[in-house]
Amino acid sequence: MSKTSQQNTTTDASGVSVIHTEAHSSGLQQVPQLVPVSPGGGGKAVPPSKQGKKNSFVDRNSDEYRQRRERNNMAVKKSRLKSKQKAQDTLQRVNQLKEENERLEAKIKLLTKELSVLKDLFLEHAHNFADNVQPVGTETTTTNAENSG
């Protein structure tokens, strides 16, 4: 089985070479391969946000530059204030939770003491009750002995 293929190379708008291959002898369709345009091959990938920007000189005295800087400075201030507020809110919440935890721990101690006292009272009462009550079988035996004698 002989395979003969034909390759066409094109470059798209983003600067990527696309190699199209067509197989003559097989009925399979081959997938286009993407290869970098630069002859060196390697290099870092450029994020999509930076692809459209050019490394041209920016006039720092222009109105557009000053407006962009002002907008950026306002956005930075807003972001920092928001971050600071979030940190303060978190700290306040931590303090509230600490106070609540202390209250709950004090309540646990109080309830544990109360449980201990009630338990002791119950055991004492149960012990006294057991001493005062005679078993049912003992009473009948004593009564029968007195009647027979």
DAGITA-V286267 format. One record per residue. N is the residue number from 1. RES is the residue in one small letter. SS is DSSP state (H for helix, E for strand, L for the rest). PHI is phi as a letter, one per 20 degrees, with the letter a starting at -180 (none if undefined). Layout:
N | RES | SS | PHI
N | RES | SS | PHI
This chain:
1 | m | L | none
2 | s | L | d
3 | k | L | d
4 | t | L | c
5 | s | E | c
6 | q | E | c
7 | q | E | d
8 | n | E | c
9 | t | E | d
10 | t | E | c
11 | t | E | d
12 | d | L | e
13 | a | L | f
14 | s | L | e
15 | g | L | n
16 | v | E | d
17 | s | E | e
18 | v | E | d
19 | i | E | d
20 | h | E | d
21 | t | E | c
22 | e | E | c
23 | a | E | e
24 | h | L | e
25 | s | L | e
26 | s | L | d
27 | g | L | e
28 | l | L | e
29 | q | L | e
30 | q | L | e
31 | v | L | e
32 | p | L | f
33 | q | E | d
34 | l | E | d
35 | v | E | c
36 | p | E | f
37 | v | L | f
38 | s | L | f
39 | p | L | f
40 | g | L | f
41 | g | L | n
42 | g | L | f
43 | g | L | p
44 | k | L | e
45 | a | L | f
46 | v | L | e
47 | p | L | f
48 | p | H | g
49 | s | H | f
50 | k | H | e
51 | q | H | f
52 | g | L | f
53 | k | L | e
54 | k | L | d
55 | n | L | e
56 | s | L | e
57 | f | L | f
58 | v | L | d
59 | d | L | f
60 | r | L | f
61 | n | L | e
62 | s | L | f
63 | d | H | f
64 | e | H | f
65 | y | H | f
66 | r | H | f
67 | q | H | f
68 | r | H | f
69 | r | H | f
70 | e | H | f
71 | r | H | f
72 | n | H | f
73 | n | H | f
74 | m | H | f
75 | a | H | f
76 | v | H | f
77 | k | H | f
78 | k | H | f
79 | s | H | f
80 | r | H | f
81 | l | H | f
82 | k | H | f
83 | s | H | f
84 | k | H | f
85 | q | H | f
86 | k | H | f
87 | a | H | f
88 | q | H | f
89 | d | H | f
90 | t | H | f
91 | l | H | f
92 | q | H | f
93 | r | H | f
94 | v | H | f
95 | n | H | f
96 | q | H | f
97 | l | H | f
98 | k | H | f
99 | e | H | f
100 | e | H | f
101 | n | H | f
102 | e | H | f
103 | r | H | f
104 | l | H | f
105 | e | H | f
106 | a | H | f
107 | k | H | f
108 | i | H | f
109 | k | H | f
110 | l | H | f
111 | l | H | f
112 | t | H | f
113 | k | H | f
114 | e | H | f
115 | l | H | f
116 | s | H | f
117 | v | H | f
118 | l | H | f
119 | k | H | f
120 | d | H | f
121 | l | H | f
122 | f | H | f
123 | l | H | f
124 | e | H | f
125 | h | H | f
126 | a | H | f
127 | h | H | f
128 | n | H | f
129 | f | H | f
130 | a | H | f
131 | d | H | f
132 | n | H | f
133 | v | L | e
134 | q | L | e
135 | p | L | f
136 | v | H | f
137 | g | H | f
138 | t | H | f
139 | e | H | f
140 | t | H | f
141 | t | H | f
142 | t | H | f
143 | t | H | f
144 | n | H | f
145 | a | H | f
146 | e | H | f
147 | n | H | f
148 | s | H | f
149 | g | L | e
